[in-house]
């Protein structure tokens, strides 16, 4: 291969993009057509794979996920197959656990090749510092949730839950998810509360007082916004794939919030 072709190949590689998405909530009991919902998200993955350097799935991709010893929740076949296709093709896929799919153990990474993150991930990408997290349990305002998360991540509690028959365990999870969604529909939690009232924005600004980050990217809030929060810092809420069908795209120089159109 000539030096000229090698140089051109490196330039093409540098132009590859990084994609971020969150909160697909595959399998959520409040979604009317699960197949169409899953097909839409898979179609987006199929679209971005053509120029993706990496893909970050930032939590709550599943509405519920628990890896029993010999069983996983039914469904999600197209999505799981697409994950395998992406990673087999050499595209790193980062999978963040959210508050709905917190119970990812070893099956998902071994079977699909995804890189699992259970804590915030702070990579340096193209010379820029990123703070990446689903967004749950990061702030001191979430005392009740942190107590609940401590139970969910407790190994004894996980073992006890695994003893439930999957029909019971998944049934309980679906009931809880439906009630949570119904409560949120009548609350203000899925609306932007203003820069001064958003817990994650306050968290990011406090972080910036001790350490610089160029970009904070969060899921969890189901709000789509790309906001300047400092002289050289931005915060992006990724929205969701239930209402917004939104995602962020990094092209090596700028971060843009986009919306999927079939």
C-alpha positions as a Python dict, from the first residue, in 0.01 Angstrom:
ca = {
    (1, 'X'): (0, 0, 0),
    (2, 'X'): (146, 337, -104),
    (3, 'X'): (209, 616, 150),
    (4, 'X'): (-55, 829, -26),
    (5, 'X'): (-323, 560, 13),
    (6, 'X'): (-223, 503, 376),
    (7, 'X'): (-257, 876, 447),
    (8, 'X'): (-600, 887, 280),
    (9, 'X'): (-709, 583, 483),
    (10, 'X'): (-602, 753, 808),
    (11, 'X'): (-796, 1068, 714),
    (12, 'X'): (-1108, 862, 647),
    (13, 'X'): (-1064, 690, 982),
    (14, 'X'): (-1037, 1024, 1160),
    (15, 'X'): (-1368, 1136, 1010),
    (16, 'X'): (-1559, 851, 1168),
    (17, 'X'): (-1820, 963, 1420),
    (18, 'X'): (-1917, 865, 1773),
    (19, 'X'): (-2283, 823, 1861),
    (20, 'X'): (-2462, 844, 2195),
    (21, 'X'): (-2818, 732, 2275),
    (22, 'X'): (-3014, 637, 2584),
    (23, 'X'): (-3350, 539, 2728),
    (24, 'X'): (-3492, 315, 2459),
    (25, 'X'): (-3681, 124, 2731),
    (26, 'X'): (-3719, -184, 2513),
    (27, 'X'): (-3997, -403, 2645),
    (28, 'X'): (-4165, -130, 2851),
    (29, 'X'): (-4523, -235, 2936),
    (30, 'X'): (-4658, 108, 2835),
    (31, 'X'): (-4530, 76, 2475),
    (32, 'X'): (-4813, -35, 2247),
    (33, 'X'): (-4613, -204, 1969),
    (34, 'X'): (-4290, -359, 2094),
    (35, 'X'): (-4180, -489, 1755),
    (36, 'X'): (-4207, -150, 1584),
    (37, 'X'): (-4036, 16, 1880),
    (38, 'X'): (-3743, -224, 1867),
    (39, 'X'): (-3721, -213, 1487),
    (40, 'X'): (-3693, 166, 1495),
    (41, 'X'): (-3399, 160, 1736),
    (42, 'X'): (-3228, -121, 1545),
    (43, 'X'): (-3278, 69, 1218),
    (44, 'X'): (-3097, 366, 1371),
    (45, 'X'): (-2808, 142, 1478),
    (46, 'X'): (-2798, 1, 1126),
    (47, 'X'): (-2787, 355, 988),
    (48, 'X'): (-2504, 485, 1206),
    (49, 'X'): (-2284, 177, 1174),
    (50, 'X'): (-2171, 301, 831),
    (51, 'X'): (-1954, 574, 982),
    (52, 'X'): (-1943, 491, 1355),
    (53, 'X'): (-1609, 484, 1531),
    (54, 'X'): (-1780, 396, 1860),
    (55, 'X'): (-2136, 377, 1992),
    (56, 'X'): (-2234, 465, 2347),
    (57, 'X'): (-2566, 332, 2479),
    (58, 'X'): (-2613, 539, 2790),
    (59, 'X'): (-2852, 340, 3006),
    (60, 'X'): (-3213, 221, 3029),
    (61, 'X'): (-3186, 60, 2688),
    (62, 'X'): (-3397, -219, 2836),
    (63, 'X'): (-3695, -131, 3049),
    (64, 'X'): (-3606, -435, 3259),
    (65, 'X'): (-3313, -671, 3243),
    (66, 'X'): (-3216, -946, 3483),
    (67, 'X'): (-2977, -1227, 3403),
    (68, 'X'): (-3099, -1539, 3577),
    (69, 'X'): (-2857, -1832, 3579),
    (70, 'X'): (-3022, -1998, 3279),
    (71, 'X'): (-3276, -1738, 3162),
    (72, 'X'): (-3287, -1383, 3029),
    (73, 'X'): (-3604, -1181, 2959),
    (74, 'X'): (-3772, -1280, 2634),
    (75, 'X'): (-3771, -1048, 2335),
    (76, 'X'): (-3508, -798, 2217),
    (77, 'X'): (-3386, -1052, 1960),
    (78, 'X'): (-3329, -801, 1681),
    (79, 'X'): (-3147, -564, 1913),
    (80, 'X'): (-2922, -832, 2061),
    (81, 'X'): (-2841, -957, 1713),
    (82, 'X'): (-2753, -605, 1601),
    (83, 'X'): (-2519, -562, 1899),
    (84, 'X'): (-2337, -880, 1796),
    (85, 'X'): (-2315, -760, 1436),
    (86, 'X'): (-2166, -426, 1543),
    (87, 'X'): (-1907, -565, 1781),
    (88, 'X'): (-1819, -854, 1547),
    (89, 'X'): (-1762, -589, 1281),
    (90, 'X'): (-1508, -411, 1501),
    (91, 'X'): (-1724, -123, 1630),
    (92, 'X'): (-1685, -83, 2008),
    (93, 'X'): (-2026, -56, 2176),
    (94, 'X'): (-2032, 83, 2529),
    (95, 'X'): (-2333, -18, 2739),
    (96, 'X'): (-2412, 183, 3051),
    (97, 'X'): (-2642, 33, 3311),
    (98, 'X'): (-2933, 258, 3402),
    (99, 'X'): (-3185, 245, 3682),
    (100, 'X'): (-3407, 11, 3475),
    (101, 'X'): (-3140, -229, 3346),
    (102, 'X'): (-2911, -223, 3647),
    (103, 'X'): (-2893, -603, 3667),
    (104, 'X'): (-2648, -667, 3385),
    (105, 'X'): (-2398, -929, 3497),
    (106, 'X'): (-2176, -1132, 3263),
    (107, 'X'): (-2414, -1271, 2998),
    (108, 'X'): (-2461, -951, 2798),
    (109, 'X'): (-2092, -860, 2761),
    (110, 'X'): (-1987, -1222, 2693),
    (111, 'X'): (-2262, -1290, 2441),
    (112, 'X'): (-2273, -957, 2254),
    (113, 'X'): (-1925, -814, 2312),
    (114, 'X'): (-2043, -484, 2459),
    (115, 'X'): (-1826, -295, 2708),
    (116, 'X'): (-2032, -252, 3025),
    (117, 'X'): (-2004, 59, 3244),
    (118, 'X'): (-2170, 61, 3585),
    (119, 'X'): (-2008, 386, 3695),
    (120, 'X'): (-1942, 718, 3518),
    (121, 'X'): (-1685, 687, 3239),
    (122, 'X'): (-1442, 972, 3177),
    (123, 'X'): (-1269, 917, 2840),
    (124, 'X'): (-1044, 1155, 2649),
    (125, 'X'): (-1181, 1166, 2295),
    (126, 'X'): (-1006, 1364, 2021),
    (127, 'X'): (-834, 1573, 2288),
    (128, 'X'): (-1162, 1655, 2467),
    (129, 'X'): (-1259, 1539, 2815),
    (130, 'X'): (-1599, 1372, 2840),
    (131, 'X'): (-1801, 1289, 3150),
    (132, 'X'): (-2038, 1008, 3052),
    (133, 'X'): (-2304, 856, 3278),
    (134, 'X'): (-2664, 747, 3273),
    (135, 'X'): (-2729, 1015, 3532),
    (136, 'X'): (-2907, 837, 3815),
    (137, 'X'): (-2781, 857, 4174),
    (138, 'X'): (-2509, 1115, 4111),
    (139, 'X'): (-2645, 1402, 4315),
    (140, 'X'): (-2704, 1450, 4690),
    (141, 'X'): (-3068, 1536, 4612),
    (142, 'X'): (-3145, 1168, 4542),
    (143, 'X'): (-3121, 1029, 4895),
    (144, 'X'): (-3424, 800, 4867),
    (145, 'X'): (-3317, 665, 4530),
    (146, 'X'): (-2964, 599, 4654),
    (147, 'X'): (-3105, 385, 4935),
    (148, 'X'): (-3313, 193, 4681),
    (149, 'X'): (-3015, 150, 4449),
    (150, 'X'): (-2809, 16, 4739),
    (151, 'X'): (-3070, -258, 4778),
    (152, 'X'): (-3082, -331, 4404),
    (153, 'X'): (-2702, -365, 4385),
    (154, 'X'): (-2677, -575, 4702),
    (155, 'X'): (-2561, -926, 4611),
    (156, 'X'): (-2780, -1092, 4872),
    (157, 'X'): (-3088, -907, 4743),
    (158, 'X'): (-2997, -1001, 4385),
    (159, 'X'): (-2960, -1365, 4486),
    (160, 'X'): (-3297, -1365, 4661),
    (161, 'X'): (-3464, -1208, 4356),
    (162, 'X'): (-3306, -1470, 4130),
    (163, 'X'): (-3485, -1741, 4328),
    (164, 'X'): (-3819, -1603, 4211),
    (165, 'X'): (-3959, -1778, 3905),
    (166, 'X'): (-3888, -1552, 3603),
    (167, 'X'): (-4262, -1517, 3537),
    (168, 'X'): (-4301, -1372, 3885),
    (169, 'X'): (-3984, -1163, 3881),
    (170, 'X'): (-4042, -1009, 3538),
    (171, 'X'): (-4412, -964, 3619),
    (172, 'X'): (-4327, -766, 3931),
    (173, 'X'): (-4075, -555, 3736),
    (174, 'X'): (-4331, -478, 3463),
    (175, 'X'): (-4594, -380, 3721),
    (176, 'X'): (-4345, -149, 3894),
    (177, 'X'): (-4238, 4, 3562),
    (178, 'X'): (-4597, 69, 3456),
    (179, 'X'): (-4680, 240, 3787),
    (180, 'X'): (-4363, 449, 3769),
    (181, 'X'): (-4446, 560, 3414),
    (182, 'X'): (-4803, 648, 3508),
    (183, 'X'): (-4681, 859, 3800),
    (184, 'X'): (-4425, 1039, 3586),
    (185, 'X'): (-4683, 1130, 3324),
    (186, 'X'): (-4857, 1351, 3579),
    (187, 'X'): (-4537, 1501, 3719),
    (188, 'X'): (-4280, 1751, 3596),
    (189, 'X'): (-3990, 1504, 3593),
    (190, 'X'): (-3979, 1468, 3213),
    (191, 'X'): (-3976, 1843, 3147),
    (192, 'X'): (-3674, 2069, 3157),
    (193, 'X'): (-3681, 2237, 3499),
    (194, 'X'): (-3455, 2528, 3413),
    (195, 'X'): (-3080, 2551, 3443),
    (196, 'X'): (-3089, 2642, 3812),
    (197, 'X'): (-3318, 2355, 3911),
    (198, 'X'): (-3181, 2062, 3714),
    (199, 'X'): (-2991, 1833, 3951),
    (200, 'X'): (-2750, 1708, 3686),
    (201, 'X'): (-2668, 2057, 3564),
    (202, 'X'): (-2590, 2162, 3921),
    (203, 'X'): (-2381, 1845, 3956),
    (204, 'X'): (-2186, 1926, 3638),
    (205, 'X'): (-2124, 2287, 3740),
    (206, 'X'): (-1994, 2173, 4078),
    (207, 'X'): (-1762, 1930, 3900),
    (208, 'X'): (-1625, 2210, 3686),
    (209, 'X'): (-1512, 2396, 3996),
    (210, 'X'): (-1247, 2131, 4061),
    (211, 'X'): (-1190, 1965, 3723),
    (212, 'X'): (-1246, 2069, 3364),
    (213, 'X'): (-1464, 1866, 3129),
    (214, 'X'): (-1548, 1971, 2777),
    (215, 'X'): (-1868, 1767, 2760),
    (216, 'X'): (-2110, 1610, 3005),
    (217, 'X'): (-2348, 1359, 2845),
    (218, 'X'): (-2637, 1207, 3038),
    (219, 'X'): (-2945, 999, 2975),
    (220, 'X'): (-3207, 936, 3242),
    (221, 'X'): (-3395, 1266, 3219),
    (222, 'X'): (-3590, 1195, 2898),
    (223, 'X'): (-3520, 1556, 2803),
    (224, 'X'): (-3335, 1646, 2482),
    (225, 'X'): (-3110, 1948, 2521),
    (226, 'X'): (-2755, 2056, 2434),
    (227, 'X'): (-2662, 2339, 2669),
    (228, 'X'): (-2357, 2554, 2729),
    (229, 'X'): (-2280, 2547, 3102),
    (230, 'X'): (-1938, 2708, 3110),
    (231, 'X'): (-1699, 2904, 2897),
    (232, 'X'): (-1568, 2587, 2736),
    (233, 'X'): (-1812, 2322, 2858),
    (234, 'X'): (-2141, 2182, 2737),
    (235, 'X'): (-2399, 1945, 2882),
    (236, 'X'): (-2618, 1719, 2670),
    (237, 'X'): (-2933, 1541, 2781),
    (238, 'X'): (-2986, 1268, 2524),
    (239, 'X'): (-3366, 1262, 2535),
    (240, 'X'): (-3509, 914, 2473),
    (241, 'X'): (-3640, 666, 2218),
    (242, 'X'): (-3993, 666, 2354),
    (243, 'X'): (-4097, 1017, 2251),
    (244, 'X'): (-3798, 1210, 2113),
    (245, 'X'): (-3605, 944, 1916),
    (246, 'X'): (-3297, 1157, 1974),
    (247, 'X'): (-2924, 1097, 1989),
    (248, 'X'): (-2596, 1288, 1998),
    (249, 'X'): (-2328, 1280, 1730),
    (250, 'X'): (-1961, 1368, 1782),
    (251, 'X'): (-1773, 1436, 1459),
    (252, 'X'): (-1432, 1499, 1612),
    (253, 'X'): (-1489, 1870, 1662),
    (254, 'X'): (-1845, 1934, 1779),
    (255, 'X'): (-2130, 1758, 1955),
    (256, 'X'): (-2471, 1783, 1791),
    (257, 'X'): (-2809, 1665, 1916),
    (258, 'X'): (-3008, 1500, 1638),
    (259, 'X'): (-3340, 1327, 1583),
    (260, 'X'): (-3393, 1003, 1397),
    (261, 'X'): (-3604, 1015, 1085),
    (262, 'X'): (-3677, 686, 917),
}
